[in-house]
Amino acid sequence: MTQEQLSERVDVVRSFICALENGKKQPSLDMIFRLASALEVKPGELVDAAAEKSAGR
């Protein structure tokens, strides 16, 4: 899925998705749920992935 497609599914601008991917913005809890729904994953999977990425810095 492209950033553009995801941004349309969660009703945000593409640059916001880019900023999330690059760690320049942090999603709200509501946004985590919206992203998880759009990506068809559990919200915890997004949080776990972010925690693993943060630990690996």
Secondary structure, 3 states (H helix, E strand, C coil): CCHHHHHHHHCCCHHHHHHHHCCCCCCCHHHHHHHHHHHCCCHHHHHHHHHHHHHCC
